[in-house]
Each structure stands twice: as structure tokens, then as C-alpha cells.
Amino acid sequence: MASIQKYHDKYGHTRYKVQVYLGIDPRTGKPQRTTRRGMKTAKEARLVGDRLKKATIKQQAARRKPKTFRDVYLRWFPLYQNTVKESTWATTQRLFRLHILPMLGDARIKQIDISDCQTAINTWFAAGLTKYHTLLDYAANVLDFAINLRLITDNPARRVIVPVNQENRAQKNLANYFDRAELKHFFACLNADDNDPQATVFFRLAAFSGMRKSEMLCLLWSDIDFERNTVTVSKTQSRGAHARLLVQSPKTFHSNRTVYLDAKTGQILRQWQMDQRLRLAGNTDPRSQLVFTNTHNEMCQPTKPRKWLEHTLQKYGLKHITVHAFRHTYATLAFEAGASIKSVQDQLGHASYQTTLDLYTAVTAKEKNEATAKLARYLDF
């Protein structure tokens, strides 16, 4: 409720003031009011009063205890945003919007129990969502925050039975790579095709360096040392809010690294640099020019390499693999060629050699045959 009164200031001018009732102060139990003075007309005073009332309602809503999971999430998320990069919180926001809030958003925070959380993760698992563990962790973080707010005393998301995907990532990787003959055939098809000439350069660099797609799509010519045949990896392409493309520092310390190139890959890159200059009519600055670009000389969308790859795989009937499989291919064939675990680990930018072994190495048929032959020679009976 707002009260408008007319008065005269010290100069004798007619002015208006408005007093707005703010409700009862929860700490003192007494009524709260605020006054604004100096308006020249009653209409102006009413507008000021309306703004004060709206602001008061908003503040009271903010002070009101959250009732639903969504209410708690809306308080938790701005705090979480201050702890991570934009690409990370944008992804988290999308996961909540698409998966977590549809399951738990309208549930009253005090009534969420183990069965609700169990139903949620079972639903995500049954839908084939690979990040079902992550979804549960985020939901649990919101419930932990509810404990901090003293809304609940226990976190049921921490006590569910998490489904286990028997076809784990390492097993999937056993088929998601090219062996030596398949890789050679793939490049023969790629070179014979009418694909974007960047595609050949991109997949050559991927297969012979083990770099990530996100690292290559923001690569600058200034990152490449042609004298030493090395690439400095210090940034990665990501998506931020509203799906905009970002270039930011790598997620982990070990992802900042020097990648070594073979001489032929270095030559292919140098030739592409010259071809690119011709295509762009010399309008390139080696300090800021991207190695791979779209038709507007901007960063390619992260889906572009997938389109290049699918075109070639489908046209020539090749084995279906993913773009990420070229990292797997690099590691597997490097081990087959006799490279050490440490050298492959450093090249790929893994913090642990176990990650390199578990996720990116397949036991090839050649190694299996060698193991069997060595055992037979050893036993000799």
C-alpha cells in the first residue's frame, strides 16, 4: 500500500512524497515503511511508489524459503557460476534444463526421498544418457546446498544404487579406431575425394599428433614451430552461454603441452598454409590466423570435422568411427610401433598413464598373435 501526500519544500515549491508499506520486519515484528520525497507531480509519485512496491515484492520473494528443488537450484546456480568457466556452467545449465529439472524440479525439497532420486537415475540410464553419473552428482550438489540452507537434514541422492553400464568406455574403444591398413586406406579415399581440402590436413594432424578436435579448431599458425616441427597447445574451443563459441585455457594442467610432429605432417601443414594464403588472397596475419576456418575465415563449428568424416566414410563404405577415434588410433598405433607409455601420455596430454592405457589402447590382432607365438616358443611342448 502506498500513501501520496503533497507538501511544500523550503523554497515554497509544491512537491509530493510517497510512503510505501514494506510489511512486518521478521526480526523485530514491527511494521516497515519507506518514504521518497521530491516528486513534482502526483503521477510521478505514484510511479515511484509502484517501483518501490515491485522491488519490495521481489526482495520478499528472495527472502522467502525455497520450497521446491527448482527454487533451491535457482539459488545454487549463481554461486556455482562463480566457480567454473563459462563453457562448464553453460553445459551444466543445459543438463539441468533438459534432464534434471524435468525429473525433480517441481518436487518439494523436503519430500524428495531415495525413491525419487533412484527413479531419476534409472530413467536417465534407461534413456541411454552416457552422463547419468554426472546428472546424479549435480542433483546431489543442489540437495547438499539445501542442507546448508537448513531446509533438509539428509541427501537422498548420495544413497541411491547407481546402475552400471557393462559396455564401458574402454570396451567401446576396442572397435573405435583404425588399424594401420584401415588408416592408410582412409587417407587414400580422402585424397581421392572432392572434400574440403582442409579435411585431409585436419585428419592428418589428428592421426599423426593425437591432438583433440577442440584443440585443433582454435589452432593458430603462430602455435606451430616449423623449424622444430612442434605445436604449442595452450587453448581449446568450447561452447559458452547461448551456444556461442569460446576459446579458453585447457581444462587440465597436463593439456598445456608441446606436441611433436613428424616431418611429413609438418610439410603438409606448411603447404596448407601457402594454399590458405592464396585462397584468402594474402589477407592473413600469422599471429592471429586460424589454421582451420569456415568460408568467412572464422572458427569452424565443432560439428564440421564430423561432417567431413561422415562424408568420406559413407561415400567409400569405410568402418564407422568417430572424430575422437583418431586420438585412439594415434595411441594404439604408436604403442604397436614401439612407443613408450610416457611418450604417448605426454603427447596426448593425460595426467595419468593409466588413462592412456585404459581409454585409448586396443589390443591389436598382431599383438595377440605375437603373445601366443611367444608363449608357444617358451613352452616348447
C-alpha positions in Angstrom: 0.0 0.0 0.0 1.3 3.4 -1.0 0.3 6.8 0.5 0.9 10.0 -1.5 1.0 13.4 0.1 1.5 17.0 -1.1 3.9 19.3 0.7 6.0 22.4 0.1 9.8 22.4 0.2 11.9 25.1 1.8 11.7 27.3 -1.3 7.9 27.1 -1.3 7.6 24.8 -4.3 4.8 22.2 -4.4 6.2 18.7 -4.1 4.9 15.2 -3.5 6.1 12.4 -1.3 5.1 8.7 -1.3 5.2 6.3 1.6 5.2 2.5 0.9 4.4 -0.2 3.5 7.0 -2.9 3.3 5.4 -5.4 5.6 6.4 -6.8 9.0 10.1 -6.9 9.9 10.7 -10.6 10.7 13.4 -9.7 13.2 11.6 -7.1 15.2 7.9 -7.9 14.4 7.3 -4.2 13.7 5.8 -2.6 10.5 8.3 -1.4 7.9 7.8 1.7 5.8 9.9 3.7 3.4 9.4 7.3 2.1 10.6 9.0 -1.1 10.3 12.8 -1.5 10.8 15.5 -4.1 8.5 14.4 -6.9 7.0 17.3 -8.9 3.7 15.7 -9.7 1.3 13.2 -8.1 1.7 11.0 -11.1 5.5 10.8 -10.7 5.0 10.0 -7.0 2.7 7.1 -8.0 5.3 5.7 -10.4 8.0 5.9 -7.7 5.6 4.1 -5.3 4.9 1.4 -7.8 8.6 0.8 -8.4 9.2 0.5 -4.7 6.3 -1.9 -4.2 7.6 -4.1 -7.1 11.1 -4.1 -5.6 9.7 -4.9 -2.2 7.8 -7.9 -3.6 11.0 -9.1 -5.3 13.0 -8.8 -2.2 10.4 -10.6 -0.1 10.3 -13.4 -2.6 14.1 -13.7 -2.5 14.0 -13.9 1.4 11.2 -16.5 1.3 12.3 -20.0 1.9 12.6 -22.1 -1.2 10.0 -24.9 -1.4 10.9 -26.9 -4.5 14.0 -28.4 -5.9 13.9 -25.8 -8.7 13.8 -23.0 -6.1 17.0 -24.3 -4.5 18.6 -24.8 -7.8 17.9 -21.2 -8.8 19.8 -20.1 -5.6 22.6 -22.6 -6.0 23.4 -22.0 -9.7 24.6 -18.3 -9.5 27.0 -19.4 -6.7 28.2 -22.3 -8.9 28.7 -20.0 -11.9 31.4 -18.1 -9.9 33.5 -21.3 -9.5 33.8 -22.6 -13.1 34.5 -21.4 -16.7 31.6 -20.2 -18.8 31.7 -23.3 -21.0 31.3 -25.5 -18.0 28.4 -23.7 -16.4 26.7 -23.4 -19.8 26.9 -27.1 -20.1 25.7 -27.6 -16.6 22.7 -25.3 -17.1 21.8 -27.2 -20.2 21.9 -30.6 -18.3 19.6 -29.2 -15.6 17.2 -27.8 -18.2 17.0 -30.9 -20.3 17.2 -33.7 -17.8 17.4 -32.9 -14.1 14.6 -30.2 -13.7 12.1 -32.2 -15.7 12.6 -35.1 -13.2 12.9 -33.2 -9.9 12.2 -29.6 -10.5 8.7 -29.4 -9.2 9.2 -31.8 -6.2 9.0 -30.2 -2.8 12.6 -30.2 -1.4 11.5 -31.6 2.0 9.7 -34.5 0.3 12.4 -35.7 -2.1 13.4 -39.2 -0.9 15.6 -42.0 -2.1 12.9 -43.4 -4.4 12.6 -40.1 -6.3 16.4 -40.0 -6.8 16.5 -43.7 -7.8 13.7 -43.2 -10.3 15.6 -40.2 -11.8 18.9 -42.0 -12.3 17.2 -45.2 -13.6 15.3 -43.1 -16.1 18.5 -41.4 -17.3 20.3 -44.7 -17.6 17.4 -46.4 -19.5 17.3 -43.4 -21.9 20.9 -44.2 -22.8 22.4 -41.0 -21.4 26.1 -41.5 -21.0 26.3 -38.7 -18.4 23.8 -40.3 -16.0 26.5 -40.3 -13.3 27.1 -36.6 -13.8 23.4 -35.8 -13.7 23.1 -37.5 -10.3 26.2 -35.7 -9.0 24.7 -32.3 -10.0 21.3 -33.2 -8.4 23.2 -34.2 -5.2 25.1 -30.9 -5.2 21.8 -29.0 -5.1 20.5 -31.2 -2.3 23.8 -30.6 -0.4 23.1 -26.9 -0.8 19.6 -27.4 0.6 21.3 -29.0 3.7 23.4 -25.9 4.0 20.3 -23.8 3.9 18.9 -26.0 6.7 15.9 -27.0 4.6 16.7 -30.7 4.8 19.0 -32.8 7.0 19.9 -35.7 4.6 20.8 -36.0 1.0 19.0 -39.0 -0.6 20.9 -38.7 -3.9 24.0 -39.8 -2.1 22.4 -43.2 -1.1 21.0 -44.5 -4.4 22.1 -47.6 -6.2 23.9 -46.4 -9.3 23.3 -48.5 -12.4 26.4 -50.0 -14.1 26.9 -49.9 -17.8 28.5 -53.2 -18.6 29.7 -51.9 -22.0 32.2 -49.5 -20.6 34.2 -46.8 -22.4 37.3 -48.9 -22.7 35.4 -51.8 -24.3 33.7 -49.4 -26.8 37.1 -48.1 -27.8 38.3 -51.5 -28.9 36.5 -51.0 -32.1 36.6 -47.2 -32.3 39.9 -46.8 -34.1 41.6 -47.5 -37.4 44.4 -50.1 -37.7 47.4 -49.4 -39.9 45.8 -50.7 -43.1 42.4 -49.0 -42.4 44.1 -45.7 -41.7 46.1 -45.9 -44.9 43.0 -46.7 -46.9 41.1 -43.9 -45.3 43.7 -41.3 -46.4 43.7 -42.8 -49.9 39.9 -42.3 -50.1 40.2 -38.8 -48.5 42.9 -37.7 -51.0 40.8 -39.0 -54.0 37.7 -37.3 -52.8 36.3 -33.8 -53.6 36.0 -33.0 -49.9 37.1 -29.7 -48.4 41.0 -29.7 -48.8 41.1 -28.8 -45.1 39.7 -32.2 -44.2 42.9 -34.0 -45.4 45.1 -31.7 -43.3 42.8 -31.9 -40.3 42.7 -35.7 -40.1 46.4 -36.0 -40.9 47.2 -33.8 -37.9 44.7 -35.7 -35.8 46.0 -39.1 -36.7 49.7 -38.2 -36.5 49.7 -36.0 -33.4 46.8 -37.3 -31.2 45.5 -33.7 -30.7 41.9 -33.2 -29.6 39.4 -31.8 -32.1 38.8 -28.8 -29.8 42.5 -28.1 -29.7 42.9 -28.1 -33.5 39.8 -26.0 -34.3 41.3 -23.0 -32.4 44.9 -23.6 -33.6 46.8 -20.6 -34.9 49.7 -20.7 -37.3 51.7 -18.9 -34.6 51.3 -22.0 -32.4 53.3 -24.1 -34.9 57.1 -24.1 -35.0 58.1 -25.4 -38.4 61.7 -25.4 -37.6 61.3 -27.8 -34.7 58.1 -29.5 -36.0 56.2 -28.8 -32.8 52.8 -27.4 -31.9 52.2 -25.5 -28.7 48.8 -26.5 -27.2 47.6 -23.7 -24.8 43.9 -23.3 -25.6 40.7 -25.2 -26.5 37.5 -24.4 -28.3 34.4 -24.6 -26.1 30.7 -23.5 -26.1 29.5 -20.8 -23.7 26.2 -19.4 -22.9 23.6 -19.3 -25.8 25.9 -21.8 -27.7 28.5 -19.2 -28.6 32.0 -20.4 -29.5 34.7 -19.7 -26.9 38.5 -20.0 -26.9 39.7 -20.7 -23.4 42.6 -22.3 -21.5 42.6 -26.1 -21.4 40.7 -27.8 -18.6 43.7 -29.5 -17.0 47.3 -28.6 -16.4 48.7 -31.5 -18.5 46.6 -30.4 -21.5 49.0 -27.5 -21.8 51.8 -29.2 -23.7 54.1 -29.3 -26.7 53.0 -31.8 -29.4 55.6 -33.2 -31.7 55.0 -33.7 -35.4 56.7 -36.0 -38.0 58.4 -34.3 -40.9 55.7 -35.2 -43.5 52.9 -33.8 -41.4 54.9 -30.6 -41.0 55.3 -30.4 -44.8 51.6 -31.0 -45.3 50.8 -28.2 -42.8 53.3 -25.8 -44.5 51.8 -26.5 -47.9 48.3 -25.9 -46.5 49.5 -22.5 -45.1 50.6 -21.4 -48.5 47.3 -22.7 -50.1 45.3 -20.9 -47.5 47.1 -17.6 -48.2 46.1 -18.0 -51.9 42.5 -18.7 -51.0 42.4 -15.7 -48.8 44.3 -13.5 -51.3 47.1 -13.0 -48.8 44.8 -11.4 -46.2 46.3 -13.4 -43.3 48.2 -12.4 -40.2 50.3 -15.4 -39.0 49.9 -14.1 -35.4 46.1 -14.5 -35.4 45.3 -16.6 -38.5 43.5 -19.8 -37.7 44.8 -23.0 -39.3 41.2 -24.3 -40.0 38.5 -21.8 -40.9 35.0 -21.6 -42.4 34.2 -19.6 -45.5 34.2 -16.4 -43.5 37.7 -17.1 -42.2 36.3 -17.7 -38.7 36.5 -20.7 -36.4 34.7 -23.8 -37.7 31.8 -25.1 -35.8 32.7 -28.2 -33.7 30.4 -30.3 -35.9 32.4 -29.6 -39.1 35.0 -32.3 -38.7 32.2 -34.8 -38.1 30.6 -33.8 -41.4 33.9 -34.2 -43.2 34.4 -37.6 -41.7 30.9 -38.9 -42.3 31.1 -37.8 -46.0 34.1 -40.0 -46.6 33.1 -42.9 -44.5 29.7 -43.2 -46.2 30.9 -42.5 -49.7 33.6 -45.2 -49.6 31.8 -47.6 -47.3 34.5 -47.4 -44.6 34.3 -48.6 -41.0 32.3 -46.2 -38.8 34.4 -44.4 -36.3 34.2 -41.0 -34.5 36.4 -37.9 -34.9 37.7 -38.6 -31.4 38.8 -42.1 -32.6 41.8 -40.5 -34.3 43.3 -39.9 -30.8 42.6 -43.6 -30.1 44.2 -44.5 -33.4 47.3 -42.5 -32.7 47.8 -44.1 -29.3 47.1 -47.6 -30.4 49.4 -47.5 -33.5 52.1 -45.6 -31.5 52.2 -48.5 -29.0 52.2 -51.0 -31.8 55.2 -49.2 -33.3 57.1 -49.5 -30.0 56.5 -46.0 -28.4 56.8 -45.8 -24.6 53.8 -45.2 -22.4 55.3 -42.0 -21.1 55.9 -40.5 -24.6 52.3 -41.3 -25.7 50.9 -40.0 -22.4 52.8 -36.6 -22.8 51.7 -36.3 -26.4 48.1 -36.8 -25.6 48.2 -34.6 -22.5 47.0 -37.1 -19.9 47.7 -36.6 -16.3 48.0 -40.4 -15.7 49.5 -43.1 -17.8 46.6 -45.3 -16.7 44.2 -43.1 -18.5 46.2 -43.5 -21.7 46.1 -47.3 -21.3 42.5 -47.7 -20.2 40.9 -45.3 -22.7 43.0 -45.2 -25.8 44.8 -48.5 -26.4 43.3 -51.5 -28.0 45.0 -54.9 -28.1 45.5 -55.4 -31.8 45.4 -58.8 -33.6 49.1 -58.5 -34.3 49.9 -58.2 -30.6 47.6 -61.1 -29.7 49.3 -63.3 -32.3 52.8 -62.3 -31.1 51.8 -63.1 -27.5 50.5 -66.5 -28.5 53.6 -67.3 -30.6 56.0 -66.2 -27.8 54.2 -68.4 -25.3 54.3 -71.4 -27.6 58.0 -70.9 -28.2 58.6 -70.6 -24.5 56.7 -73.7 -23.5 58.0 -75.7 -26.5 55.9 -78.9 -26.0 
